[in-house]
Amino acid sequence: MNEVIIERMKELAAEHNMTIHQVIQKGGLNQATISELMSGRTKHPKVSTIQKFCVGLNISLNDFFNDKKFDS
């Protein structure tokens, strides 16, 4: 699941013409938190982390998870 979340984060950032760094700054996320997630050191990201990422993109959690990647 972690890989799918990372893939979705990258995809959404690109769709919004933003870098991951820009999204986390806007969402108020700590760089270390995202670094651990992207490197695979964090296997189970908190919902609050994904929520802050969504804030950085001005989307809802529903928008984040509304993708066929999460169907299985």
N, C-alpha and C positions, 0 to 999 in steps of 0.2 A: 504493500500500500504506500509506503514511503516514496518509492520510485514514481508512482503515479501522481502523488501530491507534488513532488518536485517538477515533474514534467508539466503538470497543469499550471504551476506558478510561472514557469518559464514561458509557456504558451500565452498565458493571460498578460504577462508583462509585455511581451512582443506585440500582442494585439493592441495594447494601449500605447505603443511606441515609447515604452519606458524600459529602463534596465531594472534588474532585481534591486540593485542598490537604491535607485530612485524610489521604487515602491516601498521599500522598508523604511526609508527616511520619512516619506510622507505618512506612512502608517504608524510610525513611532516604534518600530521594532529594533531590537538590539542587533548589531552586526554579528556578534558572536552566536546568537541564537540561529540566525539564518545560515551562517557558516557551518555550524554543527549539523543542521538539517541537510544542507546541500552536499556535505561531505559524507553523509551517511552515519555520522556518529550518533545522531538522534534518530532513533527508529520509529518513534511514535510522537509526532508533533502534537502539541496541545491545540485544542480548538481555538484558544485565545490567540495563538500565534497565527493561525490561518485567518482568524477574524481581523487581526491587525493588518495582515497582508491585504485582505479585502478592502479595508478602510483606505489603504494606500492607493488602491485602484478605483475607489468609489463604487464598489460592487457589493452585493450581498453574499452571504455564505451559500445561499441557494444558487446564485450565479456561479460560484466557484465549483460546487459539486454537480452542477447541471451539465454533465458531460458523460458520454458513453463509457469513458474509461472507468467510471465508478459503478457501472452496472453489474459487474461480476465480482 
